[in-house]
Amino acid sequence: MNPKRIAAVVALLLLSLPFAAAKTIIVGKDMPVKTITRAVYIAQPYDSIVVNRGLYLERVNITKPVMLKGVGEPTVDARKSGTVITVSCSGVSIEGFRIVNSARSSLRDYCGILCKDSRCVSIKNNVMRSDQFSIMMQNCVDCRITGNSVESDIMEMQVMGNAIHCWKCDSIYIAYNRVGHNRDGIYLEFVYNSLIEHNEVSECERYGLHFMFSHHNVYRRNRFYCNLAGVAVMYTHDVQMYENIFEQNRGGSSYGLLLKDISHGEIKYNTFSDNTMGILMDGGTNLRLSANLFRSNGWAIRVVASSMNDTIVSNSFIGNTFDISTNSSYNSNTFDGNYWDKYSGYDLDKDGVGDTPHHPLSLFSMLAERNSGVLLFFKSILMNLMEQSERLIPSITPDNYSDNTPLMKPTRI
């Protein structure tokens, strides 16, 4: 046999030895081992701990690689006395539990599950309730948070935490979680090379998804709805957001997506529906927004003056009060090749592209940027007359905000 193949087989056998020697410990009220804490204490590395249905009034500290699996959704209740489960090693799996009643404080962060300085940890199919921070990862790598149901009944903002909170992590996979009431649904800070997909986040008191200083991440096929604000992307570069749904994120200063001081990102195939503001771009640079659907929003896109060199192409704007709004007369962004339901031009050569440019900025949107009080006169006879006059003889709306190749049919509906 090839010596290299022999070495590979030997390495695999050595790696499998801990798992081959592993045993299973059963925990339950009718079992010799009655507490999870005791099971963890007597377990050897790579053992499995199976916890039967029941109420376990304890706090668990895991310092060795073990598999913790609940049968019949056993409840681990800390009775508001600290963090419920703490993981401070690698190679741990926690699955199938109901984890409730961490302590809450305005000075310390208590958690349902706290994982720190770890690798290859899996948190799967758990129910988290009444915890300050439900799942917190600190300085972790190659971890998975999947299939959890997370919601908190804490209403005091000073002690309300986030559902899934990651700090200083790399290669985290967050998927198929259902997140309800919390401060932020998913919060990432200094998190790199991670994938966030197929999560459903609603009714958060701040952001459905909030990430800062987190580069080279992908966010796809998530749904953010009925949050105070949808998603905030801040101080980040090289982010990709595909096929997400942002809907019914409403409020006086609410939005589906905030892009704050970010660069070199792609935002594609997303749906922005029924938000106060679809996208607020504040300091976005070298971004590409393509094939998105903006439907029935107050403002589809609001561009703040510090955004530049962005490309907005192949998007569909349908039924929005304002398609584009800005506080600047200067524009270095490109808006070509979009569908605008307010476009009143024509296509004589039938190539699918309008023969005259479309100017998406309305007089009313410009006036509202300067004084929000004019919104009281929206749809008034006087304002309609002013809008018609501005279209004929532009004097306030900058003519450099234009789509030179407007589409006659939407790319998405």
N, C-alpha and C positions, 0 to 999 in steps of 0.2 A: 504494500500500500504506500501511496505517496506520503513522505514524511510530513508535509504540510497538512495533509488530510488527517493523519494520525494526531498531530498537535491540536487541530481544531476539534476533533472528537473528544480528546482528553479535556480540553478547556470546557466544552459543553457539559461533560460529566461532572467536572469539579463545580461548575456553577449550579448544577441541579442537585448537588448533595444536600444543601440546607433545606430545600423544598421536599426532597424525598424523606428526610428525617422529621419533617414537621408533623405535629399532631393537632387534633381539634379539641378545644375546650368548650363544653356546653355550659351556659349560664342560665339560671332560672330559679324560681322560688322553690321548686321541688328537686333541685339538683344540688350536688355537693358544693358546687361553686355558685354562690347566690348573688354576687356583685360583679360588675364589670371591672372595677378597680382590682379586686382579688384576681380575676382572670388575667388581667394584664400583668400583674405582679408575678404570677407563677409561669406565665407563658415564656417559651423560648423564642428566639428570633425565627420569623417565618411561620409561626403557629397561626392557626385560625381560631377565632373566638366567635362562637355562634350564640347569640343572645335571644332567648325566647321572649314572647310577648309578655308585657308587664310594665310596671312603673319602677324605675330605678332612681332613687333620690340620692344622687352622688355627682361628684365632679371627677372626670377621668383625665389622667395624665399619661400620655403614651410616649415612651422613650426608646422603644425597640420596634423593629419592623414586624408588624402583625396585621392580619386581616380581621377586621371587626365587621360582622354581618348580623343584622337584625332579622328575626323571623316574626312576622305578624306585627311589624312596626312597634317595637318596644320604645317606651318613652324614657329619655334621660333628662331629668329635671334637676337643675342646680338650685332651685328655690331662691333665685335672685342673690346668690352668695358669691358669684365669681364667674369665670369662664367655664362653660359646660365641659367641653373636650379640648384639651391642648395636645398638639402634636409637635414634638421637637426632635424628630429623627426622619430618616428617609424610608421609603418602601412601605408606607402604611395605606390601608384601604378602609374606608368607613362607608357602609352601605346599609340602607333600609331602616334607619332610625327616625324617631321623632325627638327633636332636640329643642328644649324649651327653657325659658326663664333664666337667662344669664342675668348677672347683676347689671345695673345701669348707673352711670356716673357722668358728670360733666367734666371730670378731671382725668379719668382713665377709660380705656377702650376695652370693654368686656365683650366676649363673643360667644356665639353658639359653638363654633369650631374655630380655633386659632391654630394655624400651621406656620411654623417659623423655622428658618434655616434648614429647609428640607428639599429633597428631590423625590420625584416619582411617587407623589401622594395622590390618591384617588378619593374624591368625595362624591358619592353617587346615590341618587334616588332616596334622598333624605327629605324629611319635612322639618322646616325650621320655623318656629313661632316664638314670639315674645322674647326675642334676643336683641340686645343693643346693636351689635354688629353680628350678622348671622354667620357669614364665612369670611375669615380674614386670612390672607396669605402674606407673609413677610419674608422677603429674601428667599424665595422658592424658585425652583427650576423644574421643568418637565412635569407639571402637575395637571390634573384633570378635575374639573368641576362640572358634573353632568347630571341632568335629570332631576334636579332638586326643586322642591316647592318652598319658596321663601317668602315670608310675610311677617310683619311686626304690628302689634297693637299699641306700640309706644307712640304717644301723641306729642310729648313735650320735645320741642325742637332742640333744646340744649343737650338732651341725652339720646336723641334719635340717631341711630347709626345707619350704615349702608348694608344692603343685602349681601353683595359680594364685593369685597374690598381687597385689592391687590396692590402691594407696595414693593418696589424694587425686585421685580420678578422677571423671569425670562421663559419663553416657550410654555405659556399657560394655555390650556384648552378649556373654554367656557362654552357649554353648548346644552341646548334642550332644557334649560331651566325656566321655571315659571316664577316670576318675581312680582309680588304685589306691593303693598304699602311699606315704604321705607323712606329714608332721606334721599339717597341715590340708589338706583337699582343695581348698577354695576359701576364700580369706581376703580380706575386704574391710574397709578402714578409711578413713573419710572418703570414701565412694563414694556418689554420688547419682544418682537418675533412671536406674537401670540395670535390665536384665532378665536374669535367670538362669533358664534353662529347659532341660528335657530332658537334664540331666547325670546321670551315674551315678557315684556316689562310694562307695568301700568300703575297708575295712581301713586306715584312717588311724589314726595313733597318738594323735591328739587329737580333732579335730572334722572331720566331713565337710564342713560349711560353717560358717564363723566370721565374723561381721561385727559391727563396732563403729562407733558414731557414723556410721552410713550410713543416710540418710533417703530416703524416697520411692522405694523399690525394690520390685520384684516378683520373687518366687521361685515358679515354678510347674512342675509336672510333672517334678520331679527325684526321684531315688531315692537314699536314703542308707541303707546297710546294712552291718552288721558292722564299724562303726567303734567306737573306744573310747567316743566320744559322738557323737551324730548331728549336731545343728545347735545353735549357740549364737548367739542374737540379743541384743546387749548395747548399752545406752545409745543407743537408736534410737527414732525416732518415724515414723509413717506408713509402715508396712511391710505388704505383702500377700503371703500365702503360700497358694497354691492347688494342690490336686491333687498334692501331694508324697507320697512313700512313705517312711516311717521304720520300718525293721525290723531286728531282731536287733542293736541297739546295746546291748550288755550289759556290765556291770561293777559293782563295788561302789558306785560313785556315778555310774553312766551314765544316759543318758536319750536319747530320740528328739529332743526339742526343749527347749532352755533359753530361757526368756523372762526376761531380767534387765534391770530398769529400762527398760522400753520402754512406749510409749503410742500410742494411736490406731492400732492395727493390726487387720487382719482375717486370720483363719486358718480356711480354709474348704475342704471336700472333701478333706482330707488323710487318710491312713491311717497309724495307729500300731499296729504289730503286733510282738509278741514282743520288746519292749524291757524292760529293767529298770524304766524309768520312761518313760511316754509323753511327758508334758509336765511340766516343772518351772517353775512360775510364781513368780518372785521379783521383786516390784516391777513387775508388769504393771498398767497403768492404762488404762481405757477401751478394752479389747480386746474383740473379738467372735470367739468360737470357735463355728462353726456347721457342721453337716452333716459332721463328722469321724467317722471310725470308729476306736474304741479296742478292739483285740482281742488277748487273750492277753498282756497286759502284766503286770508285777509291780504297779506303780502306774499307773493310767491318767493321772490328773492329780494332782499334788501342789501345793497352793496354800500359799505362804508368806505370813505375816501382812501383809506390805507390799503385797500385791496387792489392788486395790480397783476398784469400778465396772466390773468385767468382766462380759460377758454370755456364758454358755455355754448354747447352745440348739440343738435339733435334732440333737444328736450321738447316736451309738449306742455303748453300753458293753457289750461281749460278752466273757465269759470272762476278765476281769481278776481278779487276786487282790484288789486294792483298786481301786475305781472312783475315789474321791476321798479324799485325805488332806490334813490341814492341821495346823499347829502353833498355831492360834489358835482361840479360842472366839467371836471376832467375825467376822461375814461381811457385806460390802457388795456381794457379787457375786450375780448372778442365774443360777440353774441350771434354769430352767423349760423344759419341752417337749423333754426328752431321752428316749431309750429306755434302760432299765436292765434287763439280764437278771436281776438280783437282785430286781427289784420283785415283791412278792407280793400286790399289790392286785388290784382287779377293775374291770370296766367294764360296769356293768349297763345303761347306756343305749346301749352299742355305738357310741359316737362316736369310738372309737380313742384316747381319753384316759382314764387311770386316774381312778377316782372318789375315791381317797384319795391324799394326798401320799406321795412317796418320800423317805426320808432316806438319802442315799448314803454318809454317814460311818458306818463300823463302829466298834464299841468297840475291836476289835483294832488298827485303823489308828491310832486316837488313842493307844493305849498304846505302839505301836511308834514313834510320833513322839517320845515321852518317853524311851523306853528300847528301843533296837533289839534288846536281848537277848531280849525277849519273843517275837521271831520263832521262837525255838526251840520255842515251844509252839503254833505255828500248827496248826490242825486237831486239837488235843488235845481230849479229852472235857471237861475243865474249861473251856477257852476257849469251846467251843461252848455250854456251859451259860450262861456269862457273856454271850455274844452274845445268846442268846435272852432272858435277863432284861433286857438293855439295851433290846431292841426293845419290850418290854412296859412297862418303867418307865425311861425315859431319865434318866441321872444324870450321865454323863460326856460323851457326845456332844452338841454344841450343836444345839438344835432349829432354829436359823436356817439351817442347811445343809439345804435341802429343795427338791425339785422338786414344785411344786404342780400341775403338769399333765403327769405322766409319760406317755409314749407307750406304747401296747400293742404296737406293731410297730416294728422298727428302721427308721431312715431309710436306712441302708446296711448291707450284709452282705458 
